[in-house]
Every structure is written in C-alpha cells, then in structure tokens.
C-alpha cells in the first residue's frame, strides 16, 4: 500500500533470538553474496572480561546446543546451498570438551 494514503508499513517481527538462522529465512543468500553462515553452538559467557560485551549481551549463564543439533543445522544449510561457515560463539574453544564434540559430530 501507498504510505501517502495514511497506511503504516512495517517490517515483520524478527524471529526469537534462539531460532537457528536456517529456520529464519533464506540461508543461501550468504553464499550468493560471498558471506559466511554463522553457527552458534552456545550462548552466554561467564568470563566477565572487562573489555568484552558478550556477558551483557548473552548473559553470564552458558546455554549449550547439542553437537547433534549443530551438525543438523549445518547439514540443512549445506542442502540449501551454503558452503562457508563460521563459529560465532563468544569463546568457541571453551570448554574444550564441547568444542571437540561439536567438531567430531
């Protein structure tokens, strides 16, 4: 509709923050634009580093996704055309056991 007619236009509400990106929309756009698909295996960071905002953005309590769930998200994104991925956790390598389990899966 035309905004000049008094109709208010808005963008749809964003999906909830814990929605995997592959459920939120067109994941192949990352590849089409030479982008990298972000994978988050956990949220939160208890390190409280003075220079970092992750604790205030994601909370100090760590919430983990299962390695199987992460692998399934990657498999689905690959099936939709994505070829490049990046782990975007605050500190992916800690704890090491979780990082190894994700990489193994």
Backbone torsions as a table, in degrees:
resi	resn	phi	psi	omega
1	UNK	NA	160.4	-177.3
2	UNK	-85.2	124.3	178.6
3	UNK	-61.8	-24.3	179.8
4	UNK	-68.3	-16.8	179.2
5	UNK	-88.1	5.5	177.7
6	UNK	91.5	5.0	179.1
7	UNK	-85.9	133.0	178.9
8	UNK	-90.0	126.6	178.0
9	UNK	-104.0	142.8	177.3
10	UNK	-146.6	161.2	176.7
11	UNK	-83.2	152.9	179.0
12	UNK	-64.1	155.7	178.6
13	UNK	-63.2	144.9	177.6
14	UNK	-69.8	151.7	176.0
15	UNK	-65.8	159.4	178.5
16	UNK	-55.5	151.3	-175.4
17	UNK	-59.2	-26.9	-177.6
18	UNK	-94.0	12.7	177.0
19	UNK	-80.1	123.0	176.1
20	UNK	-56.6	141.0	-175.4
21	UNK	-56.1	-35.4	-178.1
22	UNK	-64.6	-19.6	176.1
23	UNK	-88.0	-15.8	-172.2
24	UNK	-86.7	-12.9	-179.1
25	UNK	166.1	-149.1	-173.7
26	UNK	-82.0	94.1	-177.2
27	UNK	-74.3	-24.1	-178.8
28	UNK	-66.6	-16.1	179.6
29	UNK	-61.1	-28.6	178.4
30	UNK	-61.7	-43.3	179.9
31	UNK	-72.1	-39.8	-179.3
32	UNK	-61.0	-28.2	-177.7
33	UNK	-110.3	26.0	-179.7
34	UNK	54.9	32.3	178.8
35	UNK	-91.1	177.2	179.2
36	UNK	-120.4	130.4	-179.1
37	UNK	-76.5	123.2	-178.4
38	UNK	-82.2	132.7	176.4
39	UNK	-117.7	125.0	176.7
40	UNK	-113.9	120.5	-177.1
41	UNK	-96.5	-12.8	177.8
42	UNK	-159.8	161.4	175.7
43	UNK	-126.5	150.8	179.6
44	UNK	93.8	155.2	178.4
45	UNK	-153.5	123.4	-176.8
46	UNK	-93.1	6.5	-174.9
47	UNK	-74.0	-24.0	179.5
48	UNK	49.9	41.5	176.1
49	UNK	-63.9	138.2	-175.3
50	UNK	-66.4	-25.2	-176.4
51	UNK	-92.5	-3.7	-169.6
52	UNK	-112.8	146.1	-179.6
53	UNK	-103.9	-1.9	-176.2
54	UNK	-55.9	-42.2	-179.3
55	UNK	-60.3	-39.2	179.1
56	UNK	-79.0	-27.2	179.5
57	UNK	-80.7	-42.7	-173.4
58	UNK	-111.6	-6.6	-179.1
59	UNK	94.2	161.6	-178.8
60	UNK	-88.8	-17.4	177.9
61	UNK	-84.4	130.1	-178.6
62	UNK	-88.2	129.0	176.7
63	UNK	-118.5	121.1	-174.2
64	UNK	-99.5	145.1	166.6
65	UNK	-93.6	149.8	178.5
66	UNK	-71.5	149.2	176.4
67	UNK	-56.3	-36.2	178.8
68	UNK	-63.4	-40.2	179.2
69	UNK	-66.4	-40.6	178.4
70	UNK	-63.7	-46.4	-179.7
71	UNK	-62.2	-38.8	179.0
72	UNK	-64.3	-40.8	177.2
73	UNK	-61.9	-42.5	178.8
74	UNK	-64.2	-44.9	178.9
75	UNK	-59.4	-42.0	179.8
76	UNK	-67.2	-39.0	178.5
77	UNK	-66.5	-40.6	177.3
78	UNK	-60.7	-42.5	179.6
79	UNK	-62.9	-23.3	179.7
80	UNK	-98.0	8.3	172.5
81	UNK	107.7	-0.3	-179.3
82	UNK	-80.7	138.2	-179.0
83	UNK	-124.4	-13.7	-179.6
84	UNK	-123.2	135.4	-177.1
85	UNK	-131.1	155.9	175.0
86	UNK	-143.9	131.8	173.9
87	UNK	-79.0	127.3	-173.1
88	UNK	-115.8	21.1	176.2
89	UNK	-62.5	156.8	177.2
90	UNK	-54.6	-50.5	175.7
91	UNK	-139.3	95.3	-175.3
92	UNK	-61.8	-38.0	-172.2
93	UNK	-80.3	1.9	178.7
94	UNK	-127.6	127.0	-2.9
95	UNK	-75.2	147.2	-175.0
96	UNK	-60.1	-35.5	-178.5
97	UNK	-61.8	-40.9	179.2
98	UNK	-68.3	-43.2	178.8
99	UNK	-61.2	-44.1	179.0
100	UNK	-63.3	-42.1	-179.6
101	UNK	-62.7	-40.8	177.8
102	UNK	-63.5	-47.4	-178.7
103	UNK	-65.3	-38.8	178.1
104	UNK	-63.5	-43.9	-179.1
105	UNK	-63.3	NA	NA
